Amino acid sequence: MSFYRKYLKNGLKVGLSVVAVGGSVLVWNAGKSAAFERVDGEKILVVAGRQSVETLDPSIKYNASIRTMQQALYDGLVKYEGSPANVVPWLAQSWESNADGTRWTFTLNSKAKFHNGDPVTAEAVNYSFARTLELGKGPSWMLADFLKPEGIRVVDEKTIEFNLEKPYAAFLSFLPWWYVMNPAQVEANAVEGDRGQKWLTSNAAGSGPYMLKRFEQGRLYELTRVKDYWHQDASKSNIGGVIYKLVRETSAQRAALMKGEADIVLNLSPDEFKQVQKAKGIVTSTEPALTSFGLKFNTQGKHMADRNLRKAVAHAFDYNALVTLFNGNAVLQTSPFTDDIKGKISVPAIPRQDFAKAKDYLSKSAFPDGGIELEYVYVQGFEVTRQMGLVLLDNLKKLNINLKLVPLTWPNIVARGSKPETAADITAIFTTPVSTDPDAVAYQYHPKSWGRYYGVHFYDNAKVKGLIEQARFTTKWEDRAPLYEEIQKIIVDDQPEIFGMMRNRQVAYRDYVKGFSYSPVRMTTEIDLYGLRIE
Amino acid sequence: MFNMFAKRCVLMLGMLLGLMVITFLISHVTPGDPAALAAGPDATEEMIERIRVERGFDKPMIQQFAIYVGGVVTGDLGTSIHTTRDVLDDILTFFPATFELVVFSIFVAILLGIPLGVIAAVKQNSWLDNLIRIISSSGVGLPMFWLGLMLQLYFGLQLGWFPLGGRLELMTDPPTTITGLYTIDALLTLNFPVFFEALQHILLPAVTLCFPALASIIRVNRAEMLETLALDYITNARAQGIGVFRIVALYALKNSILPTLALIGLRFGWMLGGTVLVESVFDWPGIGLYTVQAATASDFEPVMASTLVLGAWFMLANFIIDILYGWMDPRVLKKA
């Protein structure tokens, strides 16, 4: 036995020594975590986001994280700035349109240059718009019905003209989503006629305030600030660059911010956000956003085709719960249009919880005593939407209506919502318009939106359809405004959904980060890196 | 030995083909239109149709399968809708990270699990045995996700000893790629600062990942050792005055290790496919997370390719275990 003990003792001694030495090296090594990163004396901001950047190609795809990168690497003719959001000159220093809004002429800023030093010309603008339209992906849907590549004309080196096939009042409001690429760089890297798609996935050919340094898919994306950025406000930033790193768990994001491994975190859960609000050295910002949350009724379905039933459900719902679930960081909708949409009015008749009215509407419906089961579909794993379903379930019990909660993955929700026959009675949907022009929201209630995730209501009203079409082809705002007012009132009256709330955009960052510019039209977790600095 | 090797190879090829058929069928019968998802939320019908044709989703399923198999044979695993890159490039990017994590974890599990199992058996019903049994029970019971978060919050945030996630610090350049495993590549290139940094980053995720395997190894090894230590030849060896260490390490352990070996093979495969939670908590850019993201986006080609690669590794791991089985117990080779 002593032989065994001796071996055990010696083994333990050796093991403990190895652990002690290894542990010391590792722990000593660990003390390096600081606030922002530094490279060659320059401060590098670290942004921790949960959404990966699949591609940088402006013609192929956009979402919040991709837009954050594209906005930094590229410039558009115009840009959204401020709150309320305004379209301001960027690559284009001025523009004009003809009386019926079918011809738009832009004059480019002569200082504008790409990162490789090439000037930004009208030919580059022509190439970029034509490329996006011809590839038929990403933002092409915004203008495809009105603009064809043949309609773009280079007037001279600094002047570009867009000839629309028909007037489109919202034309200018979509241009901030169209970025200009350097044709020489893109074509030099094209393979097998792909128009540079493969190369532009992880490379950039832009003129924006940042250049791409590293693109490590699934891990991080590093940008270097362009010191001689052509735009006049280039001097307002003092950072060397930005790292957007992926931190997929909200609790890990919070920990990274607290430890100083991240300077800005995006998309924290409501509870995590509440916790960091109390922490020292951390600043939080809560600003309105265009994203709305609604419970879309299948107005062509077995149950919800009945307007009175829709009204009954809408009056039974506890709207305050929507705000409570986001710890107060949300605002109830007072119209189908969200607050920063031009021409939005507060519709007086928009429902709030009122069980007397709910019962009255139910008595007029085809199901006067309830006794039915409605299906509520929400995104699997998206806890907030499940909780909203539970609130509705509780509310509808008072009308003797049962609610069946069905969690589905997003692809399955999209698939089921493609046809009225398969769509659920109620689908919980977040929607983000990409423009502040009312057409961007109104068109969600046009039959052409059926089958898309926000058209899962299959709403059909010939009058509304006519008004939407009339308004989008009318150029003068004085003529458009009353049309949109009427559209909002009719939609509220028809109740194709429970008009829910607008969730605020929430960003948490270290207190030395300055220069946030806020604009409601950006996507919920999108930030503008231009102008950020450390003080 | 050669016969066994040849039989195993044929069997593996058959299983891989079966795996391809199953993953292809499952991917293609699940609801969801990958073309619509690839086109984006605002895409028009024309945009969706264009992508459907571009990606060959409009072709009959049998033709799609033939194209897929042909692609696999020539090394073309398709293009990911989600990352818009070649799937092979993605696999080569993400697989080494998972492989490193799993190998490191299984190594830790073996290194700790076998001695602890032996000690628990030798010291049966002592306080040491009870302590080890508590560890093994909690290893089976604790949710990996929760354990990872707790380790991260305590050792990462509270004590600041370890980084919260990732494979290296943000500003550290990875070592020259030889194997894709940062710790190994750093050692091979004698880049010791990066080696220690990589080691520091892998430790918490590896401990989290290895815990269930460690617990199983302890339990199985303890049970097998107890059974073996009660056999006559051990009593005989003791009667002959042979030292305890020799009896335990040479006579008992070798004969009781076979079920543990089989368990290690299974655990290795399970870990390869089940790292997604750990990868998610520690932002480990591995294939588990990549596959789950692809699956939730109805991105078929990465899912099929990942399953194929993971399946092949699982089979290979079990093949190695079979060889070790034969080496430990020559009767297995004779039967083969």
Chai-1 contact restraints between the chains, C-beta under 6 A:
chainA,res_idxA,chainB,res_idxB,connection_type,confidence,min_distance_angstrom,max_distance_angstrom,comment,restraint_id
A,M1,B,V244,contact,1.0,0.0,6.0,A-B,restraint_1
A,F3,B,G243,contact,1.0,0.0,6.0,A-B,restraint_2
A,F3,B,F245,contact,1.0,0.0,6.0,A-B,restraint_3
A,Y4,B,V244,contact,1.0,0.0,6.0,A-B,restraint_4
A,Y4,B,F245,contact,1.0,0.0,6.0,A-B,restraint_5
A,Y7,B,F245,contact,1.0,0.0,6.0,A-B,restraint_6
A,V25,B,F196,contact,1.0,0.0,6.0,A-B,restraint_7
A,L26,B,Q200,contact,1.0,0.0,6.0,A-B,restraint_8
A,V27,B,W161,contact,1.0,0.0,6.0,A-B,restraint_9
A,N29,B,F196,contact,1.0,0.0,6.0,A-B,restraint_10
A,N29,B,Q200,contact,1.0,0.0,6.0,A-B,restraint_11
A,A30,B,W161,contact,1.0,0.0,6.0,A-B,restraint_12
A,A30,B,F162,contact,1.0,0.0,6.0,A-B,restraint_13
A,E37,B,L170,contact,1.0,0.0,6.0,A-B,restraint_14
A,E37,B,M171,contact,1.0,0.0,6.0,A-B,restraint_15
A,E54,B,H82,contact,1.0,0.0,6.0,A-B,restraint_16
A,E54,B,T83,contact,1.0,0.0,6.0,A-B,restraint_17
A,E54,B,T84,contact,1.0,0.0,6.0,A-B,restraint_18
A,T55,B,T84,contact,1.0,0.0,6.0,A-B,restraint_19
A,G136,B,M47,contact,1.0,0.0,6.0,A-B,restraint_20
A,G136,B,R50,contact,1.0,0.0,6.0,A-B,restraint_21
A,W141,B,D42,contact,1.0,0.0,6.0,A-B,restraint_22
A,W141,B,A43,contact,1.0,0.0,6.0,A-B,restraint_23
A,W141,B,T44,contact,1.0,0.0,6.0,A-B,restraint_24
A,T201,B,T84,contact,1.0,0.0,6.0,A-B,restraint_25
A,Q217,B,T93,contact,1.0,0.0,6.0,A-B,restraint_26
A,G218,B,P285,contact,1.0,0.0,6.0,A-B,restraint_27
A,R219,B,P285,contact,1.0,0.0,6.0,A-B,restraint_28
A,I243,B,L170,contact,1.0,0.0,6.0,A-B,restraint_29
A,L246,B,D283,contact,1.0,0.0,6.0,A-B,restraint_30
A,V247,B,D283,contact,1.0,0.0,6.0,A-B,restraint_31
A,R248,B,S280,contact,1.0,0.0,6.0,A-B,restraint_32
A,E249,B,S280,contact,1.0,0.0,6.0,A-B,restraint_33
A,E249,B,V281,contact,1.0,0.0,6.0,A-B,restraint_34
A,S251,B,L149,contact,1.0,0.0,6.0,A-B,restraint_35
A,A255,B,L157,contact,1.0,0.0,6.0,A-B,restraint_36
A,A255,B,L164,contact,1.0,0.0,6.0,A-B,restraint_37
A,A256,B,L164,contact,1.0,0.0,6.0,A-B,restraint_38
A,K259,B,L157,contact,1.0,0.0,6.0,A-B,restraint_39
A,E261,B,L164,contact,1.0,0.0,6.0,A-B,restraint_40
A,T409,B,T296,contact,1.0,0.0,6.0,A-B,restraint_41
A,P411,B,G32,contact,1.0,0.0,6.0,A-B,restraint_42
A,P411,B,L37,contact,1.0,0.0,6.0,A-B,restraint_43
A,P411,B,S298,contact,1.0,0.0,6.0,A-B,restraint_44
A,N412,B,P31,contact,1.0,0.0,6.0,A-B,restraint_45
A,N412,B,G32,contact,1.0,0.0,6.0,A-B,restraint_46
A,A415,B,P31,contact,1.0,0.0,6.0,A-B,restraint_47
A,A415,B,G32,contact,1.0,0.0,6.0,A-B,restraint_48
A,A415,B,D33,contact,1.0,0.0,6.0,A-B,restraint_49
A,Y453,B,P41,contact,1.0,0.0,6.0,A-B,restraint_50
